[in-house]
Each structure stands twice: as C-alpha cells, then as structure tokens.
Amino acid sequence: MPIEVESPEELGYSTIRYNLAESSVADQSLGALGLTVPDLTLLYGEHRGNGSLRALVAAGTGLGAEDVLITAGAAGALFIVATTLLNSDSHLVVVRPNYATNLETPRAIGCDIAFVDLQFEEGFRLQAERVAEAITSRTRLISITCPHNPTGTTLSPAELRDLALLAASRGCRLLVDETYRELAFDGVLPMAASLGNHVISISSLSKAYGVPGIRIGWIATQDRALRERFLAAKEQISICGSVVDEWIAEQLLMRRDELLRDTLPEMRTRRDLVAAWLRQEDRLEWVRPEGGVVCLPRMKSEPPGGTAAFYERLRDTHGAYVGPGHWFEMPDTYFRLGYGWPTRSALESGLAGISSALRG
C-alpha cells in the first residue's frame, strides 16, 4: 500500500519540518532512558521470547508468561496470526479504516474479506450488530483495533466483552490489536486475551513507549495449541528475536509505571490543543479521540485545487505532513493527524500549516 512509500521515514525526516503523520509518542534514545547495553551474549534466544520479558508483558492481566509469544513488533504478530489462521477457503471480518498489515496480508493470502466500515456520522463507533451481520459460516477471524488507529475511538469494557461473546457464539476467533491499550484516556481495558481462549491480543512497545526501533511486540492467547502454531510460524520467519531488543524491552517494562506516569497527562494536553485548534478551524470536523495519539479529521469540502494540491502545499510550502486518507482506504478528504510525536511547538506550527494549506 502507498503508506509504505509515503511514510515519513521513507521520505526522509529531514524533508519534513512538522511531522504530524506519526502514530506514536516521541522516539526515545538509550541515553534518555538511562540505558547502557551490557555485554550480552549474542546467541539464539528463547524462541518464545525471554521468559522474564514474557512475564512482564503478562503481569497484572490474568495471563501468564506461557500465554505470551514475543514477535517482531505488532506488524510481525499480525502477519503470524493471519498466515496461521487464514487461507483461500476462509473468511475474515475486519474493521475499516485500518492500516496495511490488517488488510494487505489477508488479501495476499486470498481469503474472503468482509469490511465493517466505521462511519464519521456515528462517531466512528464499532457497532456489534454490524459485526454480527458480516459473520458467515466460513468466518475464521474477527479483527479489530482498540483503541482504534486511525480514529482514536475505543470500546467500553462491556462492549469488548460482548464482542468476545459474539465471536464465541459464532465459533470464530476475535483478534484485538491493542497497541494503544496503555494510552486510553478513560481507563485501561482488560487484555482482550483474558476474555476467553478464542480471543487473541496483539500489542507492542512502539506506540506508548516511543521505541519502534527495537521491534518488540507480542501475541497473547490462552489457547495452548494455537500458541504452538504461532510459535511454529515465528520459527519459520525469524527463529527467535534479538537478545539486545528483548533486553531493552525488559528494562522498559520493569519501569512501566514510571515511564507512563507523565505520558497520559501530556497526551491529554496535546488532544486539548488539537481540540482548541479545531474549534477555530471551520473547514474541518473531527471525532474526539478517546485513546492513542492519533485522530482522523475530515474536510467539510474539497480545498482549492483538490486534495492532492492540499497535501502538496502542506508539505512543500508549509513543511508539514499528515497521513492522507488513502493510507487507510478512505477518501483523501480525511487525514490522520498524530499529536504525540512532535514537540508541542512543532505540533502548533503544523496545525497552523494545515489551516493555511486548506485555504490555498
């Protein structure tokens, strides 16, 4: 999908002054985190991932270390799940808008896909009855993200439980990409995999901790047989993970509360900053996000010259960058705006650039 060639890291960060396209908090460094990598033995590590790291992932969730498989980011986890559970004879129900890994891998496998499209007019709420209507006798998997990327909407604990019950009643699995779980503004949801053996959780350290460069994610499931299948898939892809990456991840999760303590208040402040800007920006409307660090504003009408001209002006004249709607199979009158990655001043400058670019 175009997101891969249009991503800020591919365009070059030096070409973008105000990067509002990122979907994580600001990138961290080893020095800023106070970490010095010790003299590690660079061996093949545990194929499931370091046991102490898996225990830290599971801590406080009701699951154990044995329920966790460490992967190369959430993207690696999603690839493992899709290639393990889906084939050309199966059926997938997936929420949209969504990002490439949740859409392109199932397409490449050739499975039949039913999309549950979230509607702006409904506050991008996931309606359980629409999920139920999309399920068929061939449905193997229901795939959602919560909190949602790119809209920032989320589910209540009761809504999440109802989806798990729905999947169980229809004999299929529920996959929840919960990468933003620890960045929910109104309370952290239970790890979805704790809701039943048929529920699969996927997450990573990339978004909430600002360390996408260490490529640490995980799959969690209480289904022992399924864990073995996921492990077999991982062994064919990478055998094991990086001992350096896993060591860093372990240090971060041992300091989880400390590292996240200031993040949520800061992200609430950033969200309020975006909200104040939008109250003054009569050419845009949005659904206020409930978690994560992204939102999906919508243009009320096409800007001068059309959307392509808007994005070109925004980048070339105003030095700002956002994620156009086609990244998520949406019209380009929508765009993903990330408010967690830039500095506050860069965020404010980028927002001003958007307002200017909308006017031609």
C-alpha positions, 0 to 999 in steps of 0.5 A: 500500500502507498503508506509504505512509500509515503511514510515519513521515514521513507521520505526522509525526516529531514524533508519534513519540518512538522511531522504530524503523520506519526502514530506514536509518542516521541522516539526515545534514545538509550541515553534518555532512558538511562540505558547502557547495553551490557555485554550480552551474549549474542546467541539464539534466544528463547524462541518464545521470547525471554521468559522474564520479558514474557512475564512482564508483558503478562503481569497484572492481566490474568495471563501468564508468561506461557500465554505470551509469544514475543514477535517482531513488533505488532506488524510481525504478530499480525502477519503470524496470526493471519498466515496461521489462521487464514487461507483461500477457503476462509473468511475474515471480518475486519474493521475499516479504516485500518492500516496495511498489515490488517488488510494487505496480508489477508488479501495476499493470502486470498481469503474472503474479506468482509469490511465493517466500515466505521462511519464519521456520522456515528462517531466512528463507533464499532457497532456489534450488530454490524459485526454480527451481520458480516459473520458467515459460516466460513468466518475464521477471524474477527479483527479489530483495533482498540483503541482504534488507529486511525480514529482514536475511538475505543470500546467500553469494557462491556462492549469488548466483552460482548464482542468476545461473546459474539465471536464465541457464539459464532465459533470464530476467533476475535483478534484485538490489536491493542497497541494503544491499550496503555494510552486510553484516556478513560481507563485501561481495558482488560487484555482482550486475551483474558476474555476467553481462549478464542480471543487473541491480543496483539500489542507492542512497545512502539506506540506508548513507549516511543521505541519502534526501533527495537521491534518488540511486540507480542501475541497473547492467547490462552489457547495452548495449541494455537500458541504452538502454531504461532510459535511454529510460524515465528520459527519459520520467519525469524527463529527467535528475536534479538537478545539486545531488543528483548533486553531493552524491552525488559528494562522498559517494562520493569519501569512501566509505571514510571515511564507512563506516569507523565505520558497520559497527562501530556497526551491529554494536553496535546488532544486539548490543543488539537481540540482548541485548534479545531474549534477555530478551524471551520473547514474541518470536523473531527471525532474526539479521540478517546485513546492513542495519539492519533485522530482522523479529521475530515474536510467539510469540502474539497480545498482549492485545487483538490486534495492532492494540491492540499497535501502538496502545499502542506508539505512543500510550502508549509513543511508539514505532513499528515497521513492522507486518507488513502493510507487507510482506504478512505477518501483523501478528504480525511487525514490522520493527524498524530499529536504525540510525536512532535514537540508541542511547538512543532505540533502548533506550527503544523496545525497552523500549516494545515489551516493555511494549506486548506485555504490555498 
